[in-house]
Amino acid sequence: MSFIFEPMTTAGLFIHGSEHKFPVRRVYCVGRNYAAHAREMGFDPDREPPFFFCKPNDLESIVPVNQDAVDIPYPTETSNFHYEIELVVAIGKDAKNISVEDAVNYIYGYAVGLDMTRRDLQMGMREKGRPWEIGKAFDFSAPVGPIHPIAQTGEINSADIHLTVNGATKQHSDVSHLIWSVAETIANLSTLFELKAGDLIFTGTPEGVGAVVKGDVMRAEVAGLTGITVNVK
C-alpha cells in the first residue's frame, strides 16, 4: 500500500569534512542549564533533575547551516524574538538507561545551534502553567551548523561559547559552566526516552539572551566547531 500523500522528507545536517549528511530523528532541548541564565530568567539554579522540551524535526523547523550565512524570517505572533546559542550534541547509536560514564560512547559529534524563541509567547504559556510549544517549536526555530564528529574533536567538556548580534557580543561563556554536563544530560534523557541514532540534544544556553529584529545578523560560535551566521529577514 502507498501513502495518501508524499511523506515528510528527513531533515539532514551537514557533516564537517564529509559529503554525507546526518539524518535528524528527534530534537531534545534542555531548559535552564547554565546557572547565570537560570538567574536572568528569574530562577535559582540548583541540581534538581534537568527538564526537557522538544522542537520539530522537519525541514520547516530545522535550518541546516554550512559555511554560508542563512536567512530566517521574523516569526508571526511575536514582538520579542530571542536568540539562544547552544552546543548541540548528535547521537550516533541507540541508548537506553545508560550510565554517565558510558554516555560519551553514544555521541556522534557536536555542532553549534540556535534555539530561537518567541519569548513573549513562551512566558505567557509559562505563567498559565501551559506547554511552551508555541514559544519554542515554530518554523525556522532551530538553525544548526555542521556536525563535527567526536573522532575529530574529542569529547567536549570545556569550550568557549559566544554569540554576537551585528558584531556586538551578547552571550559569552564556557561549556564547562553547564549545570548538567553533556554526559549527565545524555544519561538522564536515556532514562526518559530510548535515544536513537539521529537524535539531537540542545544542551542549554548561557546568560545574555535577548531580542533581535529584522535586519539583525547573528554569529554563533563554539570553540573548535564551525560557527554559523544567521540573518533575520
Contacts in CASP RR format, 6 or more apart in sequence:
PFRMAT RR
TARGET T0000
AUTHOR 0000-0000-0000
METHOD contacts of the structure
MODEL  1
MSFIFEPMTTAGLFIHGSEHKFPVRRVYCVGRNYAAHAREMGFDPDREPP
FFFCKPNDLESIVPVNQDAVDIPYPTETSNFHYEIELVVAIGKDAKNISV
EDAVNYIYGYAVGLDMTRRDLQMGMREKGRPWEIGKAFDFSAPVGPIHPI
AQTGEINSADIHLTVNGATKQHSDVSHLIWSVAETIANLSTLFELKAGDL
IFTGTPEGVGAVVKGDVMRAEVAGLTGITVNVK
8 58 0 8 1.000
8 59 0 8 1.000
9 59 0 8 1.000
10 23 0 8 1.000
10 24 0 8 1.000
11 23 0 8 1.000
11 24 0 8 1.000
11 57 0 8 1.000
11 58 0 8 1.000
11 59 0 8 1.000
11 61 0 8 1.000
11 62 0 8 1.000
11 64 0 8 1.000
12 21 0 8 1.000
12 22 0 8 1.000
12 23 0 8 1.000
12 24 0 8 1.000
12 62 0 8 1.000
12 64 0 8 1.000
13 21 0 8 1.000
13 22 0 8 1.000
13 24 0 8 1.000
13 62 0 8 1.000
13 64 0 8 1.000
13 90 0 8 1.000
13 111 0 8 1.000
13 144 0 8 1.000
13 145 0 8 1.000
13 146 0 8 1.000
13 147 0 8 1.000
14 21 0 8 1.000
14 22 0 8 1.000
14 64 0 8 1.000
14 65 0 8 1.000
14 66 0 8 1.000
14 145 0 8 1.000
14 146 0 8 1.000
14 147 0 8 1.000
15 21 0 8 1.000
15 22 0 8 1.000
15 146 0 8 1.000
15 147 0 8 1.000
15 149 0 8 1.000
16 146 0 8 1.000
16 147 0 8 1.000
16 148 0 8 1.000
16 149 0 8 1.000
16 152 0 8 1.000
16 225 0 8 1.000
16 226 0 8 1.000
17 146 0 8 1.000
21 64 0 8 1.000
22 90 0 8 1.000
22 108 0 8 1.000
22 147 0 8 1.000
22 198 0 8 1.000
23 198 0 8 1.000
24 57 0 8 1.000
24 62 0 8 1.000
24 198 0 8 1.000
24 200 0 8 1.000
25 57 0 8 1.000
25 196 0 8 1.000
25 197 0 8 1.000
25 198 0 8 1.000
25 199 0 8 1.000
26 54 0 8 1.000
26 57 0 8 1.000
26 193 0 8 1.000
26 196 0 8 1.000
26 198 0 8 1.000
26 199 0 8 1.000
26 200 0 8 1.000
27 54 0 8 1.000
27 55 0 8 1.000
27 56 0 8 1.000
27 57 0 8 1.000
27 61 0 8 1.000
27 62 0 8 1.000
27 142 0 8 1.000
27 199 0 8 1.000
27 200 0 8 1.000
27 202 0 8 1.000
28 52 0 8 1.000
28 53 0 8 1.000
28 54 0 8 1.000
28 189 0 8 1.000
28 193 0 8 1.000
28 199 0 8 1.000
28 200 0 8 1.000
28 201 0 8 1.000
28 202 0 8 1.000
29 52 0 8 1.000
29 53 0 8 1.000
29 54 0 8 1.000
29 55 0 8 1.000
29 86 0 8 1.000
29 115 0 8 1.000
29 136 0 8 1.000
29 201 0 8 1.000
29 202 0 8 1.000
29 204 0 8 1.000
30 50 0 8 1.000
30 51 0 8 1.000
30 52 0 8 1.000
30 180 0 8 1.000
30 185 0 8 1.000
30 201 0 8 1.000
30 202 0 8 1.000
30 203 0 8 1.000
30 204 0 8 1.000
31 50 0 8 1.000
31 51 0 8 1.000
31 52 0 8 1.000
31 53 0 8 1.000
31 204 0 8 1.000
32 38 0 8 1.000
32 41 0 8 1.000
32 43 0 8 1.000
32 45 0 8 1.000
32 51 0 8 1.000
32 179 0 8 1.000
32 204 0 8 1.000
33 50 0 8 1.000
33 178 0 8 1.000
33 179 0 8 1.000
33 180 0 8 1.000
33 185 0 8 1.000
33 203 0 8 1.000
33 204 0 8 1.000
33 205 0 8 1.000
34 45 0 8 1.000
34 173 0 8 1.000
34 177 0 8 1.000
34 178 0 8 1.000
34 179 0 8 1.000
34 204 0 8 1.000
34 205 0 8 1.000
34 206 0 8 1.000
34 207 0 8 1.000
35 45 0 8 1.000
35 177 0 8 1.000
35 179 0 8 1.000
36 173 0 8 1.000
36 177 0 8 1.000
36 206 0 8 1.000
36 207 0 8 1.000
37 204 0 8 1.000
37 205 0 8 1.000
37 206 0 8 1.000
37 207 0 8 1.000
37 208 0 8 1.000
37 209 0 8 1.000
38 44 0 8 1.000
38 45 0 8 1.000
38 179 0 8 1.000
39 45 0 8 1.000
39 207 0 8 1.000
40 207 0 8 1.000
40 208 0 8 1.000
40 209 0 8 1.000
45 179 0 8 1.000
47 179 0 8 1.000
49 188 0 8 1.000
50 179 0 8 1.000
50 180 0 8 1.000
50 184 0 8 1.000
50 185 0 8 1.000
50 188 0 8 1.000
52 189 0 8 1.000
52 192 0 8 1.000
53 131 0 8 1.000
53 132 0 8 1.000
53 133 0 8 1.000
53 136 0 8 1.000
53 137 0 8 1.000
54 137 0 8 1.000
55 61 0 8 1.000
55 62 0 8 1.000
55 115 0 8 1.000
55 136 0 8 1.000
55 137 0 8 1.000
55 141 0 8 1.000
55 142 0 8 1.000
55 202 0 8 1.000
56 62 0 8 1.000
56 137 0 8 1.000
56 141 0 8 1.000
60 139 0 8 1.000
60 140 0 8 1.000
61 137 0 8 1.000
61 138 0 8 1.000
61 139 0 8 1.000
61 140 0 8 1.000
61 141 0 8 1.000
61 142 0 8 1.000
62 142 0 8 1.000
62 144 0 8 1.000
63 70 0 8 1.000
63 72 0 8 1.000
63 140 0 8 1.000
63 142 0 8 1.000
63 143 0 8 1.000
63 144 0 8 1.000
63 230 0 8 1.000
64 144 0 8 1.000
64 145 0 8 1.000
65 143 0 8 1.000
65 144 0 8 1.000
65 145 0 8 1.000
65 146 0 8 1.000
65 228 0 8 1.000
65 229 0 8 1.000
65 230 0 8 1.000
66 145 0 8 1.000
66 146 0 8 1.000
66 226 0 8 1.000
67 226 0 8 1.000
68 229 0 8 1.000
69 217 0 8 1.000
69 229 0 8 1.000
69 230 0 8 1.000
69 231 0 8 1.000
70 143 0 8 1.000
70 228 0 8 1.000
70 229 0 8 1.000
70 230 0 8 1.000
70 231 0 8 1.000
71 230 0 8 1.000
71 231 0 8 1.000
71 232 0 8 1.000
71 233 0 8 1.000
72 116 0 8 1.000
72 140 0 8 1.000
72 143 0 8 1.000
72 230 0 8 1.000
72 231 0 8 1.000
72 232 0 8 1.000
72 233 0 8 1.000
73 139 0 8 1.000
73 140 0 8 1.000
73 232 0 8 1.000
73 233 0 8 1.000
74 81 0 8 1.000
74 213 0 8 1.000
74 214 0 8 1.000
74 232 0 8 1.000
74 233 0 8 1.000
75 81 0 8 1.000
75 116 0 8 1.000
75 118 0 8 1.000
75 138 0 8 1.000
75 139 0 8 1.000
75 140 0 8 1.000
75 141 0 8 1.000
77 118 0 8 1.000
77 121 0 8 1.000
77 134 0 8 1.000
78 118 0 8 1.000
78 119 0 8 1.000
78 120 0 8 1.000
78 121 0 8 1.000
78 135 0 8 1.000
79 120 0 8 1.000
80 118 0 8 1.000
80 119 0 8 1.000
80 120 0 8 1.000
80 211 0 8 1.000
81 116 0 8 1.000
81 117 0 8 1.000
81 118 0 8 1.000
81 119 0 8 1.000
81 211 0 8 1.000
81 212 0 8 1.000
81 213 0 8 1.000
81 232 0 8 1.000
82 116 0 8 1.000
82 117 0 8 1.000
82 118 0 8 1.000
82 119 0 8 1.000
82 209 0 8 1.000
82 210 0 8 1.000
82 211 0 8 1.000
82 212 0 8 1.000
83 114 0 8 1.000
83 116 0 8 1.000
83 117 0 8 1.000
83 163 0 8 1.000
83 165 0 8 1.000
83 170 0 8 1.000
83 171 0 8 1.000
83 209 0 8 1.000
83 210 0 8 1.000
83 212 0 8 1.000
83 218 0 8 1.000
83 220 0 8 1.000
84 114 0 8 1.000
84 115 0 8 1.000
84 116 0 8 1.000
84 117 0 8 1.000
84 171 0 8 1.000
84 204 0 8 1.000
84 205 0 8 1.000
84 209 0 8 1.000
85 112 0 8 1.000
85 113 0 8 1.000
85 114 0 8 1.000
85 161 0 8 1.000
85 162 0 8 1.000
85 163 0 8 1.000
85 171 0 8 1.000
85 205 0 8 1.000
85 206 0 8 1.000
85 220 0 8 1.000
85 222 0 8 1.000
86 112 0 8 1.000
86 113 0 8 1.000
86 114 0 8 1.000
86 115 0 8 1.000
86 202 0 8 1.000
86 203 0 8 1.000
86 204 0 8 1.000
86 205 0 8 1.000
87 110 0 8 1.000
87 111 0 8 1.000
87 112 0 8 1.000
87 113 0 8 1.000
87 156 0 8 1.000
87 159 0 8 1.000
87 161 0 8 1.000
87 175 0 8 1.000
87 182 0 8 1.000
87 203 0 8 1.000
87 204 0 8 1.000
87 222 0 8 1.000
88 110 0 8 1.000
88 111 0 8 1.000
88 112 0 8 1.000
88 113 0 8 1.000
88 144 0 8 1.000
88 145 0 8 1.000
88 147 0 8 1.000
88 200 0 8 1.000
88 201 0 8 1.000
88 202 0 8 1.000
88 203 0 8 1.000
89 107 0 8 1.000
89 109 0 8 1.000
89 110 0 8 1.000
89 182 0 8 1.000
89 185 0 8 1.000
89 186 0 8 1.000
89 200 0 8 1.000
89 201 0 8 1.000
89 203 0 8 1.000
90 107 0 8 1.000
90 108 0 8 1.000
90 109 0 8 1.000
90 110 0 8 1.000
90 111 0 8 1.000
90 147 0 8 1.000
90 198 0 8 1.000
90 199 0 8 1.000
90 200 0 8 1.000
91 106 0 8 1.000
91 107 0 8 1.000
91 108 0 8 1.000
91 186 0 8 1.000
91 195 0 8 1.000
91 196 0 8 1.000
91 197 0 8 1.000
91 198 0 8 1.000
91 199 0 8 1.000
91 200 0 8 1.000
91 201 0 8 1.000
92 106 0 8 1.000
92 107 0 8 1.000
92 108 0 8 1.000
92 109 0 8 1.000
92 197 0 8 1.000
92 198 0 8 1.000
92 199 0 8 1.000
93 105 0 8 1.000
93 106 0 8 1.000
93 108 0 8 1.000
93 197 0 8 1.000
94 106 0 8 1.000
94 194 0 8 1.000
94 195 0 8 1.000
94 196 0 8 1.000
94 197 0 8 1.000
95 103 0 8 1.000
95 106 0 8 1.000
95 186 0 8 1.000
95 190 0 8 1.000
95 194 0 8 1.000
95 195 0 8 1.000
96 190 0 8 1.000
96 194 0 8 1.000
96 195 0 8 1.000
97 190 0 8 1.000
97 191 0 8 1.000
98 106 0 8 1.000
98 186 0 8 1.000
98 187 0 8 1.000
98 190 0 8 1.000
99 187 0 8 1.000
100 181 0 8 1.000
100 183 0 8 1.000
100 184 0 8 1.000
100 187 0 8 1.000
101 183 0 8 1.000
102 187 0 8 1.000
103 182 0 8 1.000
103 183 0 8 1.000
103 184 0 8 1.000
103 186 0 8 1.000
103 187 0 8 1.000
103 190 0 8 1.000
104 150 0 8 1.000
104 155 0 8 1.000
104 183 0 8 1.000
106 186 0 8 1.000
106 190 0 8 1.000
106 195 0 8 1.000
107 150 0 8 1.000
107 155 0 8 1.000
107 182 0 8 1.000
107 186 0 8 1.000
108 147 0 8 1.000
108 149 0 8 1.000
108 150 0 8 1.000
108 197 0 8 1.000
108 198 0 8 1.000
109 147 0 8 1.000
109 148 0 8 1.000
109 149 0 8 1.000
109 150 0 8 1.000
109 153 0 8 1.000
110 147 0 8 1.000
110 148 0 8 1.000
110 150 0 8 1.000
110 153 0 8 1.000
110 156 0 8 1.000
110 222 0 8 1.000
110 225 0 8 1.000
111 144 0 8 1.000
111 145 0 8 1.000
111 146 0 8 1.000
111 147 0 8 1.000
111 148 0 8 1.000
111 225 0 8 1.000
111 226 0 8 1.000
112 144 0 8 1.000
112 145 0 8 1.000
112 220 0 8 1.000
112 221 0 8 1.000
112 222 0 8 1.000
112 225 0 8 1.000
112 226 0 8 1.000
112 227 0 8 1.000
112 228 0 8 1.000
113 142 0 8 1.000
113 143 0 8 1.000
113 144 0 8 1.000
113 145 0 8 1.000
113 202 0 8 1.000
113 220 0 8 1.000
113 228 0 8 1.000
114 142 0 8 1.000
114 143 0 8 1.000
114 144 0 8 1.000
114 218 0 8 1.000
114 220 0 8 1.000
114 228 0 8 1.000
114 230 0 8 1.000
115 136 0 8 1.000
115 141 0 8 1.000
115 142 0 8 1.000
115 202 0 8 1.000
115 204 0 8 1.000
115 205 0 8 1.000
116 140 0 8 1.000
116 141 0 8 1.000
116 142 0 8 1.000
116 143 0 8 1.000
117 135 0 8 1.000
117 136 0 8 1.000
117 141 0 8 1.000
117 209 0 8 1.000
118 134 0 8 1.000
118 135 0 8 1.000
118 136 0 8 1.000
118 138 0 8 1.000
119 135 0 8 1.000
119 209 0 8 1.000
119 210 0 8 1.000
119 211 0 8 1.000
121 134 0 8 1.000
121 135 0 8 1.000
122 132 0 8 1.000
122 134 0 8 1.000
122 135 0 8 1.000
122 136 0 8 1.000
124 130 0 8 1.000
125 131 0 8 1.000
125 132 0 8 1.000
125 133 0 8 1.000
125 134 0 8 1.000
125 135 0 8 1.000
126 132 0 8 1.000
142 202 0 8 1.000
143 220 0 8 1.000
143 228 0 8 1.000
143 230 0 8 1.000
144 200 0 8 1.000
144 228 0 8 1.000
145 225 0 8 1.000
145 226 0 8 1.000
145 227 0 8 1.000
145 228 0 8 1.000
146 225 0 8 1.000
146 226 0 8 1.000
148 224 0 8 1.000
148 225 0 8 1.000
148 226 0 8 1.000
153 224 0 8 1.000
153 225 0 8 1.000
155 182 0 8 1.000
156 175 0 8 1.000
156 182 0 8 1.000
156 222 0 8 1.000
157 175 0 8 1.000
157 176 0 8 1.000
157 181 0 8 1.000
157 182 0 8 1.000
158 174 0 8 1.000
158 175 0 8 1.000
158 176 0 8 1.000
159 174 0 8 1.000
159 175 0 8 1.000
159 176 0 8 1.000
159 222 0 8 1.000
159 223 0 8 1.000
159 224 0 8 1.000
159 225 0 8 1.000
160 172 0 8 1.000
160 173 0 8 1.000
160 174 0 8 1.000
160 221 0 8 1.000
160 222 0 8 1.000
160 223 0 8 1.000
161 171 0 8 1.000
161 172 0 8 1.000
161 173 0 8 1.000
161 174 0 8 1.000
161 175 0 8 1.000
161 206 0 8 1.000
161 221 0 8 1.000
161 222 0 8 1.000
161 223 0 8 1.000
162 169 0 8 1.000
162 171 0 8 1.000
162 172 0 8 1.000
162 220 0 8 1.000
162 221 0 8 1.000
162 222 0 8 1.000
163 169 0 8 1.000
163 170 0 8 1.000
163 171 0 8 1.000
163 172 0 8 1.000
163 218 0 8 1.000
163 219 0 8 1.000
163 220 0 8 1.000
163 221 0 8 1.000
164 170 0 8 1.000
164 218 0 8 1.000
164 219 0 8 1.000
165 212 0 8 1.000
165 216 0 8 1.000
165 217 0 8 1.000
165 218 0 8 1.000
166 216 0 8 1.000
166 217 0 8 1.000
167 217 0 8 1.000
167 219 0 8 1.000
170 208 0 8 1.000
170 209 0 8 1.000
170 210 0 8 1.000
171 205 0 8 1.000
171 206 0 8 1.000
171 207 0 8 1.000
171 208 0 8 1.000
171 209 0 8 1.000
172 206 0 8 1.000
173 206 0 8 1.000
173 207 0 8 1.000
175 182 0 8 1.000
175 203 0 8 1.000
175 222 0 8 1.000
177 206 0 8 1.000
178 185 0 8 1.000
178 203 0 8 1.000
178 204 0 8 1.000
180 188 0 8 1.000
182 201 0 8 1.000
182 203 0 8 1.000
185 201 0 8 1.000
185 203 0 8 1.000
186 195 0 8 1.000
186 201 0 8 1.000
189 195 0 8 1.000
189 201 0 8 1.000
212 218 0 8 1.000
212 232 0 8 1.000
213 232 0 8 1.000
214 232 0 8 1.000
214 233 0 8 1.000
215 231 0 8 1.000
215 232 0 8 1.000
215 233 0 8 1.000
216 231 0 8 1.000
216 232 0 8 1.000
217 229 0 8 1.000
217 230 0 8 1.000
217 231 0 8 1.000
217 232 0 8 1.000
218 229 0 8 1.000
218 230 0 8 1.000
218 231 0 8 1.000
218 232 0 8 1.000
219 227 0 8 1.000
219 228 0 8 1.000
219 229 0 8 1.000
220 227 0 8 1.000
220 228 0 8 1.000
220 229 0 8 1.000
220 230 0 8 1.000
221 227 0 8 1.000
END
